[in-house]
Amino acid sequence: MTRKIYHIIESIALFFWHLLFKIIGKEVSEEGDRNFIQFVRFGLVGLSNTVVSYAIYTVTLLIFRAAGLFPGIDYYIATVVSFILSVAWSFYWNNRFVFKQGEDGRSMFGSLLKCYASYSITGLGVNNLLLFLWVNVLGISAFLGPLLSLIITVPLNYILNKFWAFK
């Protein structure tokens, strides 16, 4: 069932990809199609990772607040918990579905370390700086802050994963 749904999404994405190139009067190469499909797959994994990450963050934050743990810094700690678990999720699916292991002889362990490093930059470093800005400076809810941060962190994650972690 999942493969069928993905095939439908891939077909629709390729249709619009080819339509765009037809409109601008350019030919699409097979390599261009492969790269576009890889980007679509990364987007699907990223979407699932965002849902998983935000769910883990929210549940962790609610547990901390209900238990009275870590007042004032609970959302930072919830971010770390969410980071550790969601990067493992993302690595598994990116390695299996997007940047397939074994195609290029890269080390799985090396890719995992690079994946954690790249997500550390965006998921912990940039995200926590942005959370501080959203929550402490602008007074935005600690529940909304991580969603706003996605505007900046998602493009950074793609670039780091494509050109470094899974290269």
DRENTORKOL-3810 file (N, C-alpha, C; in nm, 4 decimals):
REM DRENTORKOL-3810
@n.u->0.0823; n.v->-0.1193; n.w->0.0000; ca.u->0.0000; ca.v->0.0000; ca.w->0.0000; c.u->0.0871; c.v->0.1262; c.w->0.0000
@n.u->0.1922; n.v->0.1258; n.w->0.0847; ca.u->0.2800; ca.v->0.2422; ca.w->0.0929; c.u->0.3500; c.v->0.2674; c.w->-0.0395
@n.u->0.3953; n.v->0.1607; n.w->-0.1045; ca.u->0.4626; ca.v->0.1750; ca.w->-0.2342; c.u->0.3676; c.v->0.2330; c.w->-0.3390
@n.u->0.2423; n.v->0.1912; n.w->-0.3334; ca.u->0.1437; ca.v->0.2411; ca.w->-0.4285; c.u->0.1205; c.v->0.3907; c.w->-0.4075
@n.u->0.1092; n.v->0.4322; n.w->-0.2832; ca.u->0.0903; ca.v->0.5743; ca.w->-0.2519; c.u->0.2121; c.v->0.6535; c.w->-0.2976
@n.u->0.3320; n.v->0.6009; n.w->-0.2665; ca.u->0.4529; ca.v->0.6712; ca.w->-0.3097; c.u->0.4574; c.v->0.6810; c.w->-0.4616
@n.u->0.4227; n.v->0.5734; n.w->-0.5319; ca.u->0.4248; ca.v->0.5747; ca.w->-0.6785; c.u->0.3307; c.v->0.6825; c.w->-0.7326
@n.u->0.2149; n.v->0.6979; n.w->-0.6709; ca.u->0.1201; ca.v->0.8023; ca.w->-0.7129; c.u->0.1814; c.v->0.9404; c.w->-0.6892
@n.u->0.2408; n.v->0.9611; n.w->-0.5713; ca.u->0.3045; ca.v->1.0902; ca.w->-0.5407; c.u->0.4180; c.v->1.1172; c.w->-0.6388
@n.u->0.5004; n.v->1.0153; n.w->-0.6654; ca.u->0.6118; ca.v->1.0307; ca.w->-0.7591; c.u->0.5618; c.v->1.0650; c.w->-0.8996
@n.u->0.4567; n.v->0.9987; n.w->-0.9436; ca.u->0.4018; ca.v->1.0248; ca.w->-1.0768; c.u->0.3474; c.v->1.1669; c.w->-1.0878
@n.u->0.2775; n.v->1.2111; n.w->-0.9860; ca.u->0.2238; ca.v->1.3483; ca.w->-0.9860; c.u->0.3377; c.v->1.4494; c.w->-0.9855
@n.u->0.4385; n.v->1.4264; n.w->-0.9010; ca.u->0.5530; ca.v->1.5177; ca.w->-0.8930; c.u->0.6263; c.v->1.5245; c.w->-1.0268
@n.u->0.6494; n.v->1.4091; n.w->-1.0893; ca.u->0.7171; ca.v->1.4069; ca.w->-1.2191; c.u->0.6338; c.v->1.4748; c.w->-1.3282
@n.u->0.5025; n.v->1.4589; n.w->-1.3221; ca.u->0.4160; ca.v->1.5254; ca.w->-1.4189; c.u->0.4362; c.v->1.6767; c.w->-1.4125
@n.u->0.4314; n.v->1.7326; n.w->-1.2907; ca.u->0.4483; ca.v->1.8773; ca.w->-1.2761; c.u->0.5915; c.v->1.9214; c.w->-1.3065
@n.u->0.6884; n.v->1.8380; n.w->-1.2750; ca.u->0.8285; ca.v->1.8650; ca.w->-1.3071; c.u->0.8458; c.v->1.8772; c.w->-1.4580
@n.u->0.7910; n.v->1.7811; n.w->-1.5311; ca.u->0.8006; ca.v->1.7825; ca.w->-1.6777; c.u->0.7190; c.v->1.8970; c.w->-1.7372
@n.u->0.6037; n.v->1.9250; n.w->-1.6788; ca.u->0.5209; ca.v->2.0370; ca.w->-1.7249; c.u->0.5961; c.v->2.1692; c.w->-1.7096
@n.u->0.6615; n.v->2.1873; n.w->-1.5968; ca.u->0.7395; ca.v->2.3084; ca.w->-1.5740; c.u->0.8466; c.v->2.3245; c.w->-1.6812
@n.u->0.9191; n.v->2.2171; n.w->-1.7102; ca.u->1.0247; ca.v->2.2252; ca.w->-1.8107; c.u->0.9676; c.v->2.2470; c.w->-1.9510
@n.u->0.8506; n.v->2.1909; n.w->-1.9764; ca.u->0.7862; ca.v->2.2123; ca.w->-2.1058; c.u->0.7467; c.v->2.3596; c.w->-2.1213
@n.u->0.6957; n.v->2.4194; n.w->-2.0149; ca.u->0.6553; ca.v->2.5598; ca.w->-2.0167; c.u->0.7738; c.v->2.6509; c.w->-2.0456
@n.u->0.8888; n.v->2.6208; n.w->-1.9839; ca.u->1.0065; ca.v->2.7063; ca.w->-2.0061; c.u->1.0861; c.v->2.6646; c.w->-2.1290
@n.u->1.0389; n.v->2.5603; n.w->-2.2006; ca.u->1.1016; ca.v->2.5202; ca.w->-2.3254; c.u->1.2343; c.v->2.4485; c.w->-2.3110
@n.u->1.2514; n.v->2.3748; n.w->-2.2044; ca.u->1.3765; ca.v->2.3011; ca.w->-2.1801; c.u->1.3486; c.v->2.1520; c.w->-2.1752
@n.u->1.4517; n.v->2.0749; n.w->-2.2059; ca.u->1.4440; ca.v->1.9290; ca.w->-2.1957; c.u->1.4843; c.v->1.8863; c.w->-2.0543
@n.u->1.4237; n.v->1.7779; n.w->-2.0077; ca.u->1.4592; ca.v->1.7221; ca.w->-1.8780; c.u->1.5424; c.v->1.5964; c.w->-1.9025
@n.u->1.6584; n.v->1.5912; n.w->-1.8391; ca.u->1.7439; ca.v->1.4737; ca.w->-1.8533; c.u->1.7022; c.v->1.3655; c.w->-1.7533
@n.u->1.7477; n.v->1.2433; n.w->-1.7783; ca.u->1.7215; ca.v->1.1347; ca.w->-1.6838; c.u->1.7854; c.v->1.1649; c.w->-1.5487
@n.u->1.9045; n.v->1.2252; n.w->-1.5527; ca.u->1.9714; ca.v->1.2625; ca.w->-1.4269; c.u->1.8908; c.v->1.3687; c.w->-1.3530
@n.u->1.8349; n.v->1.4625; n.w->-1.4268; ca.u->1.7492; ca.v->1.5644; ca.w->-1.3662; c.u->1.6278; c.v->1.5022; c.w->-1.2997
@n.u->1.5678; n.v->1.4034; n.w->-1.3673; ca.u->1.4548; ca.v->1.3315; ca.w->-1.3078; c.u->1.4963; c.v->1.2596; c.w->-1.1798
@n.u->1.6123; n.v->1.1918; n.w->-1.1846; ca.u->1.6599; ca.v->1.1188; ca.w->-1.0649; c.u->1.6839; c.v->1.2141; c.w->-0.9485
@n.u->1.7472; n.v->1.3281; n.w->-0.9763; ca.u->1.7729; ca.v->1.4255; ca.w->-0.8696; c.u->1.6434; c.v->1.4840; c.w->-0.8144
@n.u->1.5479; n.v->1.5090; n.w->-0.9022; ca.u->1.4195; ca.v->1.5624; ca.w->-0.8571; c.u->1.3466; c.v->1.4611; c.w->-0.7690
@n.u->1.3461; n.v->1.3347; n.w->-0.8119; ca.u->1.2801; ca.v->1.2308; ca.w->-0.7320; c.u->1.3507; c.v->1.2145; c.w->-0.5976
@n.u->1.4829; n.v->1.2271; n.w->-0.5963; ca.u->1.5562; ca.v->1.2201; ca.w->-0.4700; c.u->1.5126; c.v->1.3346; c.w->-0.3778
@n.u->1.4950; n.v->1.4537; n.w->-0.4350; ca.u->1.4491; ca.v->1.5684; ca.w->-0.3562; c.u->1.3076; c.v->1.5442; c.w->-0.3030
@n.u->1.2202; n.v->1.4877; n.w->-0.3849; ca.u->1.0836; ca.v->1.4569; ca.w->-0.3407; c.u->1.0875; c.v->1.3562; c.w->-0.2262
@n.u->1.1713; n.v->1.2533; n.w->-0.2408; ca.u->1.1843; ca.v->1.1535; ca.w->-0.1345; c.u->1.2375; c.v->1.2173; c.w->-0.0059
@n.u->1.3383; n.v->1.3040; n.w->-0.0202; ca.u->1.3917; ca.v->1.3726; ca.w->0.0975; c.u->1.2811; c.v->1.4551; c.w->0.1638
@n.u->1.1992; n.v->1.5183; n.w->0.0830; ca.u->1.0879; ca.v->1.5958; ca.w->0.1365; c.u->0.9879; c.v->1.5105; c.w->0.2118
@n.u->0.9593; n.v->1.3910; n.w->0.1589; ca.u->0.8663; ca.v->1.3008; ca.w->0.2268; c.u->0.9239; c.v->1.2514; c.w->0.3592
@n.u->1.0518; n.v->1.2152; n.w->0.3572; ca.u->1.1174; ca.v->1.1744; ca.w->0.4818; c.u->1.1201; c.v->1.2919; c.w->0.5792
@n.u->1.1515; n.v->1.4085; n.w->0.5276; ca.u->1.1546; ca.v->1.5287; ca.w->0.6119; c.u->1.0192; c.v->1.5592; c.w->0.6736
@n.u->0.9132; n.v->1.5408; n.w->0.5954; ca.u->0.7788; ca.v->1.5630; ca.w->0.6480; c.u->0.7485; c.v->1.4659; c.w->0.7611
@n.u->0.7801; n.v->1.3380; n.w->0.7387; ca.u->0.7560; ca.v->1.2400; ca.w->0.8451; c.u->0.8439; c.v->1.2692; c.w->0.9663
@n.u->0.9681; n.v->1.3110; n.w->0.9422; ca.u->1.0586; ca.v->1.3434; ca.w->1.0517; c.u->1.0091; c.v->1.4643; c.w->1.1313
@n.u->0.9531; n.v->1.5610; n.w->1.0619; ca.u->0.8990; ca.v->1.6789; ca.w->1.1299; c.u->0.7845; c.v->1.6395; c.w->1.2227
@n.u->0.6966; n.v->1.5534; n.w->1.1741; ca.u->0.5848; ca.v->1.5073; ca.w->1.2562; c.u->0.6366; c.v->1.4300; c.w->1.3774
@n.u->0.7297; n.v->1.3378; n.w->1.3545; ca.u->0.7865; ca.v->1.2580; ca.w->1.4638; c.u->0.8581; c.v->1.3488; c.w->1.5638
@n.u->0.9410; n.v->1.4379; n.w->1.5135; ca.u->1.0180; ca.v->1.5271; ca.w->1.5996; c.u->0.9272; c.v->1.6164; c.w->1.6841
@n.u->0.8273; n.v->1.6743; n.w->1.6197; ca.u->0.7379; ca.v->1.7643; ca.w->1.6929; c.u->0.6544; c.v->1.6872; c.w->1.7950
@n.u->0.6123; n.v->1.5662; n.w->1.7600; ca.u->0.5361; ca.v->1.4843; ca.w->1.8546; c.u->0.6213; c.v->1.4500; c.w->1.9767
@n.u->0.7453; n.v->1.4093; n.w->1.9539; ca.u->0.8354; ca.v->1.3771; ca.w->2.0651; c.u->0.8601; c.v->1.5019; c.w->2.1505
@n.u->0.8861; n.v->1.6145; n.w->2.0845; ca.u->0.9091; ca.v->1.7411; ca.w->2.1555; c.u->0.7879; c.v->1.7771; c.w->2.2421
@n.u->0.6689; n.v->1.7709; n.w->2.1839; ca.u->0.5473; ca.v->1.8112; ca.w->2.2550; c.u->0.5187; c.v->1.7194; c.w->2.3727
@n.u->0.5281; n.v->1.5894; n.w->2.3513; ca.u->0.5025; ca.v->1.4942; ca.w->2.4597; c.u->0.6049; c.v->1.5133; c.w->2.5715
@n.u->0.7314; n.v->1.5290; n.w->2.5350; ca.u->0.8364; ca.v->1.5494; ca.w->2.6356; c.u->0.8114; c.v->1.6785; c.w->2.7138
@n.u->0.7793; n.v->1.7860; n.w->2.6435; ca.u->0.7530; ca.v->1.9141; ca.w->2.7092; c.u->0.6319; c.v->1.9049; c.w->2.8025
@n.u->0.5268; n.v->1.8387; n.w->2.7581; ca.u->0.4079; ca.v->1.8225; ca.w->2.8431; c.u->0.4391; c.v->1.7396; c.w->2.9670
@n.u->0.5191; n.v->1.6346; n.w->2.9514; ca.u->0.5582; ca.v->1.5526; ca.w->3.0671; c.u->0.6406; c.v->1.6351; c.w->3.1650
@n.u->0.7388; n.v->1.7093; n.w->3.1140; ca.u->0.8214; ca.v->1.7932; ca.w->3.2015; c.u->0.7360; c.v->1.8949; c.w->3.2767
@n.u->0.6446; n.v->1.9576; n.w->3.2057; ca.u->0.5618; ca.v->2.0613; ca.w->3.2704; c.u->0.4653; c.v->2.0004; c.w->3.3711
@n.u->0.4091; n.v->1.8853; n.w->3.3394; ca.u->0.3178; ca.v->1.8188; ca.w->3.4331; c.u->0.3918; c.v->1.7743; c.w->3.5591
@n.u->0.5177; n.v->1.7354; n.w->3.5439; ca.u->0.5973; ca.v->1.6883; ca.w->3.6576; c.u->0.6716; c.v->1.8023; c.w->3.7261
@n.u->0.6647; n.v->1.9236; n.w->3.6707; ca.u->0.7355; ca.v->2.0365; ca.w->3.7285; c.u->0.8868; c.v->2.0272; c.w->3.7125
@n.u->0.9316; n.v->1.9567; n.w->3.6105; ca.u->1.0750; ca.v->1.9376; ca.w->3.5881; c.u->1.1332; c.v->2.0466; c.w->3.4989
@n.u->1.2506; n.v->2.0911; n.w->3.5326; ca.u->1.3300; ca.v->2.1838; ca.w->3.4515; c.u->1.2569; c.v->2.3138; c.w->3.4140
@n.u->1.1935; n.v->2.3805; n.w->3.5076; ca.u->1.1201; ca.v->2.5032; ca.w->3.4736; c.u->1.2138; c.v->2.6077; c.w->3.4117
@n.u->1.1661; n.v->2.6711; n.w->3.3073; ca.u->1.2436; ca.v->2.7744; ca.w->3.2393; c.u->1.3358; c.v->2.7226; c.w->3.1304
@n.u->1.3733; n.v->2.5955; n.w->3.1403; ca.u->1.4597; ca.v->2.5373; ca.w->3.0364; c.u->1.4013; c.v->2.4074; c.w->2.9816
@n.u->1.2779; n.v->2.3783; n.w->3.0198; ca.u->1.2159; ca.v->2.2526; ca.w->2.9777; c.u->1.2094; c.v->2.2375; c.w->2.8264
@n.u->1.1865; n.v->2.3445; n.w->2.7562; ca.u->1.1761; ca.v->2.3338; ca.w->2.6108; c.u->1.3110; c.v->2.3087; c.w->2.5450
@n.u->1.4205; n.v->2.3522; n.w->2.6085; ca.u->1.5531; ca.v->2.3191; ca.w->2.5552; c.u->1.5811; c.v->2.1687; c.w->2.5685
@n.u->1.5497; n.v->2.1150; n.w->2.6855; ca.u->1.5731; ca.v->1.9731; ca.w->2.7093; c.u->1.4815; c.v->1.8880; c.w->2.6213
@n.u->1.3579; n.v->1.9323; n.w->2.6040; ca.u->1.2658; ca.v->1.8615; ca.w->2.5144; c.u->1.3201; c.v->1.8614; c.w->2.3716
@n.u->1.3865; n.v->1.9682; n.w->2.3329; ca.u->1.4461; ca.v->1.9761; ca.w->2.1999; c.u->1.5579; c.v->1.8728; c.w->2.1857
@n.u->1.6389; n.v->1.8566; n.w->2.2884; ca.u->1.7491; ca.v->1.7596; ca.w->2.2827; c.u->1.6943; c.v->1.6172; c.w->2.2732
@n.u->1.5950; n.v->1.5844; n.w->2.3537; ca.u->1.5342; ca.v->1.4513; ca.w->2.3486; c.u->1.4762; c.v->1.4262; c.w->2.2092
@n.u->1.4031; n.v->1.5232; n.w->2.1592; ca.u->1.3442; ca.v->1.5128; ca.w->2.0261; c.u->1.4517; c.v->1.4982; c.w->1.9191
@n.u->1.5595; n.v->1.5716; n.w->1.9338; ca.u->1.6698; ca.v->1.5664; ca.w->1.8387; c.u->1.7302; c.v->1.4266; c.w->1.8296
@n.u->1.7654; n.v->1.3698; n.w->1.9432; ca.u->1.8323; ca.v->1.2389; ca.w->1.9456; c.u->1.7459; c.v->1.1323; c.w->1.8783
@n.u->1.6188; n.v->1.1293; n.w->1.9108; ca.u->1.5310; ca.v->1.0265; ca.w->1.8561; c.u->1.4919; c.v->1.0528; c.w->1.7110
@n.u->1.4670; n.v->1.1781; n.w->1.6765; ca.u->1.4221; ca.v->1.2061; ca.w->1.5401; c.u->1.5352; c.v->1.1981; c.w->1.4378
@n.u->1.6582; n.v->1.2253; n.w->1.4781; ca.u->1.7704; ca.v->1.2096; ca.w->1.3839; c.u->1.7907; c.v->1.0616; c.w->1.3523
@n.u->1.7729; n.v->0.9753; n.w->1.4509; ca.u->1.7817; ca.v->0.8317; ca.w->1.4243; c.u->1.6733; c.v->0.7904; c.w->1.3242
@n.u->1.5527; n.v->0.8418; n.w->1.3423; ca.u->1.4420; ca.v->0.8158; ca.w->1.2493; c.u->1.4784; c.v->0.8652; c.w->1.1086
@n.u->1.5246; n.v->0.9878; n.w->1.1014; ca.u->1.5589; ca.v->1.0488; ca.w->0.9735; c.u->1.6717; c.v->0.9734; c.w->0.9037
@n.u->1.7744; n.v->0.9380; n.w->0.9789; ca.u->1.8861; ca.v->0.8648; ca.w->0.9200; c.u->1.8380; c.v->0.7330; c.w->0.8613
@n.u->1.7598; n.v->0.6594; n.w->0.9373; ca.u->1.7121; ca.v->0.5296; ca.w->0.8899; c.u->1.6394; c.v->0.5444; c.w->0.7561
@n.u->1.5443; n.v->0.6374; n.w->0.7491; ca.u->1.4641; ca.v->0.6513; ca.w->0.6277; c.u->1.5406; c.v->0.7163; c.w->0.5133
@n.u->1.6262; n.v->0.8132; n.w->0.5422; ca.u->1.7075; ca.v->0.8714; ca.w->0.4351; c.u->1.8043; c.v->0.7678; c.w->0.3786
@n.u->1.8611; n.v->0.6865; n.w->0.4650; ca.u->1.9563; ca.v->0.5841; ca.w->0.4217; c.u->1.8869; c.v->0.4750; c.w->0.3402
@n.u->1.7656; n.v->0.4436; n.w->0.3767; ca.u->1.6924; ca.v->0.3358; ca.w->0.3103; c.u->1.6161; c.v->0.3824; c.w->0.1865
@n.u->1.5661; n.v->0.5050; n.w->0.1892; ca.u->1.4707; ca.v->0.5501; ca.w->0.0888; c.u->1.5256; c.v->0.6587; c.w->-0.0036
@n.u->1.6150; n.v->0.7432; n.w->0.0444; ca.u->1.6601; ca.v->0.8581; ca.w->-0.0341; c.u->1.8023; c.v->0.8379; c.w->-0.0863
@n.u->1.8970; n.v->0.8255; n.w->0.0031; ca.u->2.0383; ca.v->0.8114; ca.w->-0.0335; c.u->2.0785; c.v->0.6670; c.w->-0.0045
@n.u->2.0333; n.v->0.5749; n.w->-0.0829; ca.u->2.0397; ca.v->0.4323; ca.w->-0.0526; c.u->2.1809; c.v->0.3815; c.w->-0.0262
@n.u->2.1993; n.v->0.3197; n.w->0.0906; ca.u->2.3262; ca.v->0.2589; ca.w->0.1315; c.u->2.3633; c.v->0.1478; c.w->0.0351
@n.u->2.4899; n.v->0.1411; n.w->0.0038; ca.u->2.5381; ca.v->0.0342; ca.w->-0.0809; c.u->2.5542; c.v->0.0757; c.w->-0.2258
@n.u->2.4897; n.v->0.1836; n.w->-0.2643; ca.u->2.4999; ca.v->0.2294; ca.w->-0.4024; c.u->2.6352; c.v->0.2930; c.w->-0.4304
@n.u->2.6960; n.v->0.3491; n.w->-0.3294; ca.u->2.8180; ca.v->0.4256; ca.w->-0.3528; c.u->2.9339; c.v->0.3835; c.w->-0.2638
@n.u->2.9202; n.v->0.2754; n.w->-0.1879; ca.u->3.0287; ca.v->0.2252; ca.w->-0.1054; c.u->3.0591; c.v->0.3084; c.w->0.0174
@n.u->2.9720; n.v->0.3999; n.w->0.0543; ca.u->2.9985; ca.v->0.4817; ca.w->0.1725; c.u->2.9764; c.v->0.4008; c.w->0.2994
@n.u->3.0392; n.v->0.4421; n.w->0.4045; ca.u->3.0278; ca.v->0.3762; ca.w->0.5338; c.u->2.8971; c.v->0.4161; c.w->0.6013
@n.u->2.8200; n.v->0.3174; n.w->0.6454; ca.u->2.6945; ca.v->0.3462; ca.w->0.7144; c.u->2.7218; c.v->0.4194; c.w->0.8454
@n.u->2.8227; n.v->0.3741; n.w->0.9198; ca.u->2.8562; ca.v->0.4383; ca.w->1.0463; c.u->2.9049; c.v->0.5812; c.w->1.0234
@n.u->2.9876; n.v->0.6004; n.w->0.9211; ca.u->3.0355; ca.v->0.7343; ca.w->0.8880; c.u->2.9216; c.v->0.8260; c.w->0.8487
@n.u->2.8272; n.v->0.7739; n.w->0.7713; ca.u->2.7104; ca.v->0.8531; ca.w->0.7325; c.u->2.6254; c.v->0.8883; c.w->0.8536
@n.u->2.6107; n.v->0.7933; n.w->0.9461; ca.u->2.5331; ca.v->0.8198; ca.w->1.0674; c.u->2.5982; c.v->0.9312; c.w->1.1492
@n.u->2.7301; n.v->0.9240; n.w->1.1664; ca.u->2.8000; ca.v->1.0294; ca.w->1.2416; c.u->2.7859; c.v->1.1654; c.w->1.1739
@n.u->2.8006; n.v->1.1675; n.w->1.0418; ca.u->2.7855; ca.v->1.2931; ca.w->0.9678; c.u->2.6418; c.v->1.3447; c.w->0.9763
@n.u->2.5473; n.v->1.2530; n.w->0.9750; ca.u->2.4068; ca.v->1.2914; ca.w->0.9862; c.u->2.3810; c.v->1.3578; c.w->1.1213
@n.u->2.4318; n.v->1.2955; n.w->1.2293; ca.u->2.4157; ca.v->1.3576; ca.w->1.3615; c.u->2.4879; c.v->1.4924; c.w->1.3675
@n.u->2.6047; n.v->1.5012; n.w->1.3058; ca.u->2.6789; ca.v->1.6283; ca.w->1.3062; c.u->2.6019; c.v->1.7367; c.w->1.2301
@n.u->2.5492; n.v->1.7017; n.w->1.1126; ca.u->2.4775; ca.v->1.8028; ca.w->1.0340; c.u->2.3494; c.v->1.8457; c.w->1.1036
@n.u->2.2782; n.v->1.7504; n.w->1.1617; ca.u->2.1572; ca.v->1.7862; ca.w->1.2350; c.u->2.1901; c.v->1.8580; c.w->1.3661
@n.u->2.3097; n.v->1.8347; n.w->1.4203; ca.u->2.3503; ca.v->1.9093; ca.w->1.5401; c.u->2.3608; c.v->2.0577; c.w->1.5089
@n.u->2.4165; n.v->2.0863; n.w->1.3927; ca.u->2.4306; ca.v->2.2268; ca.w->1.3525; c.u->2.2935; c.v->2.2921; c.w->1.3406
@n.u->2.2031; n.v->2.2250; n.w->1.2677; ca.u->2.0723; ca.v->2.2863; ca.w->1.2437; c.u->1.9719; c.v->2.2542; c.w->1.3532
@n.u->1.9652; n.v->2.1275; n.w->1.3945; ca.u->1.8626; ca.v->2.0846; ca.w->1.4885; c.u->1.8847; c.v->2.1292; c.w->1.6307
@n.u->2.0103; n.v->2.1399; n.w->1.6717; ca.u->2.0379; ca.v->2.1854; ca.w->1.8084; c.u->2.0874; c.v->2.3289; c.w->1.8090
@n.u->2.1911; n.v->2.3561; n.w->1.7319; ca.u->2.2494; ca.v->2.4896; ca.w->1.7323; c.u->2.1544; c.v->2.5964; c.w->1.6812
@n.u->2.1212; n.v->2.5895; n.w->1.5546; ca.u->2.0359; ca.v->2.6913; ca.w->1.4936; c.u->1.8975; c.v->2.6901; c.w->1.5572
@n.u->1.8409; n.v->2.5709; n.w->1.5788; ca.u->1.7065; ca.v->2.5625; ca.w->1.6355; c.u->1.6999; c.v->2.6224; c.w->1.7758
@n.u->1.7981; n.v->2.5952; n.w->1.8608; ca.u->1.7945; ca.v->2.6519; ca.w->1.9958; c.u->1.8154; c.v->2.8026; c.w->1.9953
@n.u->1.9003; n.v->2.8523; n.w->1.9061; ca.u->1.9135; ca.v->2.9981; ca.w->1.8929; c.u->1.7814; c.v->3.0608; c.w->1.8499
@n.u->1.7168; n.v->2.9965; n.w->1.7537; ca.u->1.5879; ca.v->3.0476; ca.w->1.7080; c.u->1.4811; c.v->3.0350; c.w->1.8168
@n.u->1.4829; n.v->2.9244; n.w->1.8921; ca.u->1.3879; ca.v->2.9098; ca.w->2.0027; c.u->1.4063; c.v->3.0200; c.w->2.1063
@n.u->1.5310; n.v->3.0521; n.w->2.1361; ca.u->1.5562; ca.v->3.1611; ca.w->2.2298; c.u->1.4955; c.v->3.2911; c.w->2.1757
@n.u->1.5181; n.v->3.3172; n.w->2.0471; ca.u->1.4621; ca.v->3.4371; ca.w->1.9847; c.u->1.3095; c.v->3.4355; c.w->1.9896
@n.u->1.2489; n.v->3.3238; n.w->1.9459; ca.u->1.1028; ca.v->3.3175; ca.w->1.9418; c.u->1.0411; c.v->3.3296; c.w->2.0813
@n.u->1.0926; n.v->3.2519; n.w->2.1777; ca.u->1.0294; ca.v->3.2429; ca.w->2.3098; c.u->1.0683; c.v->3.3601; c.w->2.4001
@n.u->1.1996; n.v->3.3856; n.w->2.4143; ca.u->1.2452; ca.v->3.4851; ca.w->2.5123; c.u->1.2450; c.v->3.6276; c.w->2.4609
@n.u->1.2670; n.v->3.6473; n.w->2.3331; ca.u->1.2744; ca.v->3.7830; ca.w->2.2788; c.u->1.1397; c.v->3.8275; c.w->2.2232
@n.u->1.0778; n.v->3.7405; n.w->2.1435; ca.u->0.9536; ca.v->3.7797; ca.w->2.0769; c.u->0.8276; c.v->3.7334; c.w->2.1491
@n.u->0.8426; n.v->3.6518; n.w->2.2533; ca.u->0.7286; ca.v->3.6085; ca.w->2.3330; c.u->0.6364; c.v->3.5095; c.w->2.2632
@n.u->0.6880; n.v->3.4379; n.w->2.1664; ca.u->0.6095; ca.v->3.3367; ca.w->2.0947; c.u->0.6057; c.v->3.2095; c.w->2.1781
@n.u->0.4984; n.v->3.1363; n.w->2.1694; ca.u->0.4802; ca.v->3.0129; ca.w->2.2452; c.u->0.5935; c.v->2.9132; c.w->2.2180
@n.u->0.6353; n.v->2.8444; n.w->2.3236; ca.u->0.7370; ca.v->2.7396; ca.w->2.3108; c.u->0.6851; c.v->2.6233; c.w->2.2270
@n.u->0.5540; n.v->2.6139; n.w->2.2077; ca.u->0.4970; ca.v->2.5095; ca.w->2.1230; c.u->0.4980; c.v->2.5496; c.w->1.9758
@n.u->0.4946; n.v->2.6770; n.w->1.9467; ca.u->0.4952; ca.v->2.7263; ca.w->1.8087; c.u->0.6376; c.v->2.7497; c.w->1.7562
@n.u->0.7304; n.v->2.7818; n.w->1.8459; ca.u->0.8682; ca.v->2.8123; ca.w->1.8077; c.u->0.9346; c.v->2.7112; c.w->1.7165
@n.u->0.9285; n.v->2.5807; n.w->1.7494; ca.u->0.9936; ca.v->2.4828; ca.w->1.6624; c.u->0.9361; c.v->2.4792; c.w->1.5209
@n.u->0.8081; n.v->2.5073; n.w->1.5087; ca.u->0.7471; ca.v->2.5083; ca.w->1.3756; c.u->0.7976; c.v->2.6263; c.w->1.2934
@n.u->0.8153; n.v->2.7409; n.w->1.3565; ca.u->0.8702; ca.v->2.8580; ca.w->1.2866; c.u->1.0146; c.v->2.8329; c.w->1.2435
@n.u->1.0881; n.v->2.7638; n.w->1.3264; ca.u->1.2285; ca.v->2.7361; ca.w->1.2965; c.u->1.2470; c.v->2.6516; c.w->1.1710
@n.u->1.1463; n.v->2.5733; n.w->1.1355; ca.u->1.1559; ca.v->2.4869; ca.w->1.0183; c.u->1.1828; c.v->2.5647; c.w->0.8891
@n.u->1.1366; n.v->2.6866; n.w->0.8834; ca.u->1.1567; ca.v->2.7690; ca.w->0.7637; c.u->1.3059; c.v->2.7840; c.w->0.7336
@n.u->1.3857; n.v->2.7852; n.w->0.8364; ca.u->1.5304; ca.v->2.8026; ca.w->0.8203; c.u->1.6038; c.v->2.6691; c.w->0.8240
@n.u->1.5643; n.v->2.5799; n.w->0.9143; ca.u->1.6420; ca.v->2.4579; ca.w->0.9342; c.u->1.6225; c.v->2.3522; c.w->0.8254
@n.u->1.5049; n.v->2.3442; n.w->0.7634; ca.u->1.4818; ca.v->2.2417; ca.w->0.6607; c.u->1.5743; c.v->2.2592; c.w->0.5401
@n.u->1.5832; n.v->2.3781; n.w->0.4806; ca.u->1.6764; ca.v->2.3915; ca.w->0.3681; c.u->1.8221; c.v->2.3630; c.w->0.4069
@n.u->1.8615; n.v->2.4055; n.w->0.5261; ca.u->1.9981; ca.v->2.3771; ca.w->0.5716; c.u->2.0217; c.v->2.2271; c.w->0.5852
@n.u->1.9236; n.v->2.1550; n.w->0.6392; ca.u->1.9365; ca.v->2.0099; ca.w->0.6544; c.u->1.9518; c.v->1.9403; c.w->0.5202
@n.u->1.8741; n.v->1.9814; n.w->0.4221; ca.u->1.8833; ca.v->1.9176; ca.w->0.2913; c.u->2.0221; c.v->1.9358; c.w->0.2314
@n.u->2.0715; n.v->2.0560; n.w->0.2356; ca.u->2.2033; ca.v->2.0850; ca.w->0.1783; c.u->2.3119; c.v->2.0038; c.w->0.2482
@n.u->2.3107; n.v->2.0018; n.w->0.3802; ca.u->2.4119; ca.v->1.9268; ca.w->0.4560; c.u->2.4020; c.v->1.7763; c.w->0.4315
@n.u->2.2809; n.v->1.7234; n.w->0.4256; ca.u->2.2642; ca.v->1.5784; ca.w->0.4019; c.u->2.3036; c.v->1.5392; c.w->0.2605
@n.u->2.2577; n.v->1.6132; n.w->0.1632; ca.u->2.2834; ca.v->1.5779; ca.w->0.0229; c.u->2.4311; c.v->1.5861; c.w->-0.0107
@n.u->2.4943; n.v->1.6941; n.w->0.0303; ca.u->2.6308; ca.v->1.7189; ca.w->-0.0154; c.u->2.7395; c.v->1.6780; c.w->0.0827
@n.u->2.7006; n.v->1.6309; n.w->0.2025; ca.u->2.8042; ca.v->1.5908; ca.w->0.2969; c.u->2.7729; c.v->1.4579; c.w->0.3651
@n.u->2.6651; n.v->1.4506; n.w->0.4414; ca.u->2.6393; ca.v->1.3312; ca.w->0.5227; c.u->2.6202; c.v->1.2056; c.w->0.4380
@n.u->2.5459; n.v->1.2161; n.w->0.3301; ca.u->2.5172; ca.v->1.0988; ca.w->0.2475; c.u->2.5912; c.v->1.1009; c.w->0.1147
@n.u->2.6944; n.v->1.1842; n.w->0.1042; ca.u->2.7685; ca.v->1.1948; ca.w->-0.0215; c.u->2.8480; c.v->1.0690; c.w->-0.0471
END
